[in-house]
Amino acid sequence: MALPALSLSLQFGRFGDAARHRAVLPRHSVTRWIRHALKTDGEITVRIVDADEGQRLNREFRGKDYATNVLTFDYAQSPLVMADLVLCAPVIAEEAKAQRKTLAAHYAHMVVHGTLHAQGWDHETGEEDAEAMEAEEIAILARLGIRNPYGR
């Protein structure tokens, strides 16, 4: 089965260790992760930011005053998935270290997670929805050769 088409804009903010994050996020990898999570064609921007930008966006758009790992701004689900995914580099690096994952594997998980959000998946609406979203993430990541990020 053919994977959906993707128009990807990959952006990196200016921050201290951006080069390290850029090195683990080659365009072909990010494209592959997103295409495996998409059910239909998409136009997606992925932006890697520092903690200040991540916190500002989370505060302005979600009313939560802290930097989070991934923010999804979904604009359309049909006929194309159109979304911006904002990934906070220091948060993702800290989580990868704490969870004993490679930085690339954790980025793959967060990109898949954000892409699912862009298509209407939501883990904050109840336990059943959270379990369904986790199961979908696990299945997608397995197809990408990445082990279960939840460690179960």
N, C-alpha and C positions, 0 to 999 in steps of 0.2 A: 504494500500500500504506500502510495506516495505521500510524503509529508507536505503540509501546507507551505505555500510561498510566504516569504517574509521580506519586508523592507525594514532594515535595521539601521538606526542611528545610534552609534556607540560613542558616548561622551565621557570625558574625565575632567573633573574639576581640578583646580590647582591646590595641591596640598603636599605636605612633606614627603610622604612615601608613595605618591601616586605611581611612580615607576614600578614599584613592586606589584601593585594591584594591576597595572596595565599588562605586566608580564604574564599574569595568570589568567588574563581575560582576552585572549586573542579573538578577533571578530568571528572566526570560524567556529570556535567553541561556543560563544554566546549565541550565535545563530543556531547551532545544532540544539542547544538546550531549549531555546524558545520554540523552535519548530516541532520538537518532540512533545511539547506541552500544549501547542495550539491544536484546536479542532477545525479551524478554518484559517484562511489566509490572514495575514496581519501586517500592520505598520506599527512598529514599536520602537520607542527611544529608550535606551538604557543609559542612565547617567550615574557615574560613580562620584560620590561627594565626600567631603570631610564632615566631622561631627557638627560643626557650626551650621552648615547648610542643611544637614539632615535634621537637626533640632528645630531650626527655623521653619522648615517646611512642615514638619510634624505638628508644631505648635499652630501654625497658620491654618492648616487644612484639616487637622484632626483634633485640635484643642489639647494636645498632649505635649508637655514641655520637656521633651527628651529626644535624643537621637535614637531612632529605631533602625533595625536592619534593612527593611525594604518598605517603601511606600509605593502604592500603585494608584495611578491616576488613569482611570478607564474612561474613554470618551465614546466608544462605540463597540458593540459586539457583533453587529451585522450590517452590511454584508462582509465587512472586514473587522477584525479586532484592531482597535486603535487605542494605544495606551502609552503612558510614560511610566517606566520603572525607575525609581530612585533608590540606589543602594548605598548605604553609609559604610564606607571602607573601614574606619576604625571599629565600628560595632561588629561588622562581619569578621574582621581579623580576630577580635577579642573572643567572639563566640566560637570560631573555628579552633582557636587554641584551647579554650575551656572544654570543648567537646571532643578534643583530640582528633580533629579532622584536618585534611589538607585545606588550604585556603581555596583552592580551585573547587573542591567537592562542596564546600559550604556555599560558595558563590553559585554553583550549579543549582543547589537546592533552593537558594533564595530567588534565583531567576525563574525557576520552575514555579515556585510558590507565587511570585508576583504575576507571572503569566496566567496562572489559574485564577487569581483574583480578577485579572482583566477580563476574564470570561464569565464572571459571575459567581465563582466559588467563594465561599465565606466560612471561615472557621469560628467567627465570633457570634454566630446566630444560634448556636446550640451545640450540644455534645454530638448529636447525630451528624450535623454538618461538618463539624471539626474532624470526626472520624472518617467521613467520606473523603474530605479533602486530603487528609494525611494518607489514606489508602491510595488515592490517585497520585500523590507526590511519590510515594514509595514505588508504585508501578512504573511511572515515567522514569525515575532515577535508575531503576533496575534495568530498563531498556537502554539506558545510557552507560551502564556498567558501573554505577555508583551505588554503594551499599545503603541500606535503610538508614536514613538520617536520624531516626528516632530510636535506634539501637534496640529495637524489639525483634 
